[in-house]
């Protein structure tokens, strides 16, 4: 699998006239050679994957992570460097770039420290951008990639069910987060044991739980807090960060109420949010543009008298955000094998409703990979 991806990248590099690519985004490093869970840039310890159009691939990584690199990375050579020893990660770069007329980098994902040193080796006119090549490669998932996508959906579904069961009057938000984390981890562990050989891949869910309740409901990315929920209040649960099984990410969210809808005006807002997702799904199929799906969703929202909404959704995969986005201006044509998070959402002054799921685009339409009831009767707990 990794060899096929590397060959596909090299073919695109040849077509684009790129001699050497420097990969520094950790999701792309994983996508191309299977290496993950290193300390990476945030700790001042760069990892750099060097892919020449011809010749051996090279992984430059800290010696502290050498054992993991040797176990996971599918590359021709690994160059480990140590803190304060010689030129550290810089030592291999001059030789790797020697004679290259065109060098492509990931401008938005290269640490300033590395970018600054690269500027002493390569003139700006020789620098290109490899990001679009990789983004296009990763749009269409192979059957092998769609297996963890479906399993990620099972993990997300288990988390949503556990979160729903934990919500109640007198319950603190963080208690819901504890329930979702445990349920997701247990489901992921069962799937890893049954279907995967990588013993190093952790089943533990991570990323702080996104949820908001009561008067905090308009804080879209609010994290679970010590706030105690009350009867009649709305509760928002989102798993767009925590759904990360075998490094495959999805989008998934729901709005609930505890016992009843105390503010009955919220029901109408929710119904429009639900209708906007239904309109997007009616438009979702291969052969249409990404922005046309957003347009169908936005038409319902604006037609009901609400403000123009944020994007309807986005592609996901080994990154939280991939190409395309379901938003005005993205004319990418949808194709089978894409994985998309599709939302319905409406925001007003003191309330917001959102419902979202993830889907695989198929030859005949789409396949849902997250499951949870969403009619208004079903989300009053």
N, C-alpha and C positions, 0 to 999 in steps of 0.2 A: 504493500500500500504506500509506504513512505517513498520507496524507490519510484513508483509511478508518479507520485506528486512532484518529486524532484525533477524527473524527466519532463513532466509537463511544464514546470516553471522554466526549465532550460530551453525548451522549444519556444516559449513565449519570449524569453530573453533574446534568443537568436533572431526572431522576427522583429523585435524592437531595437536590435543593435546594441544590446547591453552585454558587456564582457564579464562583469562581476557584480553580484548583488550582495549587499550587506543587510542581513535580517536581524532586527533587534526587538521587534514586538514579540512578547512571549507566546501569544496565541499562534503566530505564524511560525515561530521556532518549533512549537509542538506539532503544528500541522505538517511541517515538512520533514521532521525527523524523529518525533516522538519524545523529545526531551522536555521535562516539566519539573516543577517543584524545586527550582533553584532560587537563590536569594534575589537575583536579578537586580535591576537598576536602583531600586529605592534604597538599597544599602551601599551604594557607591561601588558595586561590584558588577561590572558589565558582563553580559553574555552576548556573544556575537556569532551568528551563523554566516559563514562565507560560502556563497554558491557561485563558482565560476561557470561560464558558459561551457568550457571544456576543462577537464582536470578534476582533481579531488576536492570534495567538500571538506570544510574545516569548521570545527566548533571551538570557539574560544570561550572558556568558562573558568570561574574561580576553582582553585584546587580543593577548597572546602567542599565543593559539590562534585568532585571527580568521580566518586563511587556511583552516584546517581547517573551521571553522564555516561559512564561506561556501561551501566545496566540498561539504559533507555535509549540513548541517541543512536540513530541509524545514519552514521556519517563515516567518511573515509578516514578522518583523523581528528583527534581531540587534542587541543593545546590548553593545558591547565596553567593558570598563573596564580601567584601568591601575593598577598598584600605586602607592598614595600620591597619586593624582590625584583631587581633589574628594572625593565621597562613595563612590568606587569602585563596587562592586556594589550598594550601598544606594540609589544615585541613582534608579533606575527603579522601585523597589518601591512607594513611596507613591502614585505615579500609577497603577500597575497595579492596586492594591488599592482605589483610591478608589471609594466607593459600593458596595463588595461587602458584602452582609449576611452571607455565609457563605464562608469561605476554608478550603480543605482542603489539608493537607500530608501528607508522609510522615514521621510522628513518629520512626520508627526509622532513618531515612536522611537526616535533615536535620542538618547540622553545628550544634553548639551556638552557634557564632558567628552563624549565620543565624537560628537559632531565637530567640536572645536579642534580636536586632534586631526580628524580626517581632513579638515581644511588646510592643514600644513602639508598634506600628502597629495591631495587631488585638487586641481583647479576647479572653480565653480562651474566653468563651462563644460567640464567632463562629468558633472554629477547629474544623474537622472533620478526618477522616482519609480520604485518597483511596486509601490502600494496598489496602483490600479490593476496590475497584472495579477497579483495575489487575490485581490477582491473579486475579480472576474472568475478566477479559478475556483474560488470557494463558494460561489453562488449556488451551483448545482451540486447537491449532495449525492454521493454514491450509495448504493444499497448498503454497503458496509458502514457508512456514516449515518444512515437513517435508523439503524438498529439502536445506537445510543440515544438518538432523538426520540424514538418511541419510548425507550426506557426512561428517559428524562421526564416524559409525560406521565409515566406511572408514578415516579417519585413526586412530581408536582401534585398529582391527584391525591396521593396519600397525605401530603402536607396540608392541602386544602381541606380534606375531610377531617383531619385532626384539629386544624384551626377552628373550623366550624363547630366541632364538638366541644371545644374548650371555651368558646365565647359565651358569656353570660353576665347577668347583672351581679355586681359585687366582685367580679373577677378583674384582676389587674392585667393590663395588656401584655406584660412580659411573660405571664403564665401561658398565654396563647402561643407566644414565640417558642417557649420551651417545648410545648406539645408538638408544634410543627417541626421543629428541629429533630426531635426524637423520632417522629413518624417517618420523616424523609430519610434519615440516616438508616433506620432499620430496613426500609424498602430498598434503598440503594445497596446496602450490604447483601441482601438476599439476591438482588439482580447481579451484582458483581460475582458472587459465589457461583451462581447458576450459569452465567453466560460469558464470563471474561477470564483470561489467564493472567492479567497483570495484577500481581499480588501487592504492588506498591500503591495502586490507586486507592485513595481514601474514600470511604462511603460517607463520611461526615458532611452534612450540609454546612454551608458557611455563608457569610454576608449577613449583616444584621436584618432582622425581619422588618419589612416595610408594612406598617399598619397605622391606622389612625381611627379614633373613635370620638363620638360626641362633637363638641365644638372644634376639635382639631381636624375634622374630616376634610377640610379644604387644604390641608398640608399634604400635598401629593406624595412626597417621599419621607414622611414622618416615620421614625423608627419606634418600635415597641417600647413603651415607657412604663413607669410605675402607676400611670393613671388607672383608676378603677372605673370600669364601664357600668352604665346604668340602663335600666329597662327603657325601651322606646328609642334608644340612641342608634344611629347608624354606625357601622364598623366597616372599615376598608382593609382587606387583606391582599397583599401583592407578593408574588414569588418570582419576580423578574430577575432578582439577583441570586436568590437561594436555589433556584432550579438550575443546577450545574452538575449534571450527572456525567461521569467519565469525561468531564470537561465540556460537555455539550450543554448549551444554554437555551432556555425557552422563556417566553412571557406568559403570565397567568395571573389573573386577579378577579376578585369579586367584591361586591358591596352587600353587606348584611344589615339587618335590624334585630334588636334584642326584644323579643316578645310582641312588639307592635311598632308601628310607625307613629311616633308621638307627634311629629310635625307632618301632617298629611300632605303638604305641598311637595314633600320630597318624593312621593310616589310617582308623580307626573314627570319629574326630572329623570328618575330612574328609567321609566318606560321609554323616554326618548333616547337615553343612552343605550338601552337594549335594542331599540329599533335601529339605531345608527350602526351597531355592530351587525345586525341582520342585513342591512342594506349593503354593507361592505362585503359580507359573505355571499350575497346574491351576485355581486360583481366579481368575486374572487375565482379565477380560473386561468389556465394557461392561455397565452395569446393576447392578454389585455395588458395595458400599462399599469405600473405601480400607482401612478397618480390618479388613474381612473377609479381605483378602489377607494382611495382617499376622498375623491370627489363625491362618490355615492354616499359615503358616511357623512361628509360635511353637509351635503344637501339636506339630509334629514335633520341635522342639528340646527342649521340656520333656518330651515323651513319652519321649525317649531319656535323660532324667535330668539334663539340663543346665539352667542358670539361664535365667530369662526373658530373651530377647534384646532388643537395641536395635532400632530401627525396621527394617522389611523393605526400605524404599526410599523414594523421593521423586520428585516430578515435577521435570523439568529443562526448560531452554529457553535463553533469553538470560541467565538467572541459574542459579547452581549449585543453588539450592533454590527451588522454586516450589510452588504449590498444585496437588494435595494431597500429603500425606505418607502413606505406608503405615505407619500406626502406630495403636495403640489410641487412640480418641477422635476420629479424623478420619472423619466419616461421609459425606464427599463421595462422590457416586456417580460412578464411572468412566464416561467417555464417549469415543467415537471421536475421535481427534485429540490425545489426551493423550500425552505422552512421559514414561515412567517408568523409573527405574533400580530394578531388583529384585535384592536380594541373598539369598544363603544364608550363614549364618555361625554358628559355634560357638566359644566361648572357654573355655579351661580354664586351670589355673594356669600352665603353662609352654608353651602352644601355642594358637594360634587359626588357624582355617581360614575362608577367605571366598572366595566365588565370586559375581560379580555381572555383570549385563548390562543393556542398555537396550532398551526396547521401545516401539513405537507401538501404542496401543489402536486396533483396527479394528472394523468392524461385526460381524465374526465372531469376534473374539478379540484377537489381538495379532500384531505383526510384529517379529521381532528385528532390531535394527540394529547390534549388535556380534556378532562371530563369533570364537570360539576354542574348541578342544576342552576338555572339563572332566571326563571320566571319570578315575578315579584312574590308570588305565594311561597315559592321554594326558598327565598332568601330572608324570610321573616322567621327567626329561630324561636 
